[in-house]
Amino acid sequence: DVWDRTRVWAFGDNSFGQLGSSGFAASNPVPVLVGAAGNFDPLKAEDVYAGGFHSAVVDSSKRAWLFGHNAHSQLGFTCAGTCVDACPSTPDSPCLTQPVPTRLPSSVPTGSWLNVSMALGLHHSLLLQPALDGNSSRFFSFGRNTYGQLARGDASVVGEPRTASNTTFLALCAGADHTMLLDADGRLWSAGRNHVGQLGSRFKDGAQFDNAPHVDLTLVGTQLDGDADNLALKYENP
């Protein structure tokens, strides 16, 4: 048979409702359908994303729906403004877990004409809306920010999606606790944790890795130790 509609299947750990099946289970090795809930229609899903303990679906109207772990506001909403790194630990707390796909707030524009891509880290979320002409973009980040992985210039938790940079970006990805973005000029930027050198730059005293948070986006390959050789990597489309 020819498939005439989209289906989203999920399987694995579901301790925080990250499978979107309206329930919790330590593990689920059998694929289950992510079902409709409220205004969420899985038949309109276009892209799916997986984080450490949370998941996301972007639909045909370019609306983002998130579910799973939310102890660090990585789903894009807070619990009456109190959801920070120390959230209520009860399994049914909406601040800690959300097994039902929940749409991002209206501060994130939607529309079928938009380009939308996401990336999910261990406890943070990123959303990019590059313009069709490639001359502008909106970059939103939210969730845990202990290492500066939200690229906002500080290490505070952000409970709702907020734009984080005026640079035009075309693509993004997320590691467990760091973020990388590709700009319109082919330059690669990074922010966040760098304990094993995952940011790809030299920082204080020439070190390629350290335990300090890096809250600002930095060009990958940049020397920030006073060296005159400030060369950054640049991607060239072959």
FENVENSUL-V986419 format. One line per field, one symbol per residue. phi: phi as a letter, one per 30 degrees, with the letter a starting at -180 (. if undefined). burial: # if it has 9 or more other C-alpha atoms within 8 Angstrom, else .. A space follows every 50 residues. Layout:
BEGIN
phi=???
burial=???
END
This chain:
BEGIN
phi=.ddcadbccbakdbdciddiciabadabdcebddcdaicdcddcdcbbbb cdbbbbbccdciccbbajdbdciddjbcchicdbdccecdecddddbbdc ebdddddcdbldddcbbbaccdbbbbbbbddddicaacbcbajdbecidd hciacddcdbebdcacddccaaabcebbbbbccdcicccbajdbdbiddi bccehidcbacddcccdbddjdcccjdddcccdbdcdd
burial=.....###.############..##.##...###.....###.###.### ##########.#################....##..#.....#.###### #####........##################..################# ##..#.######.#...########.########.##########.#### ###..#.###..#############....#.##.....
END
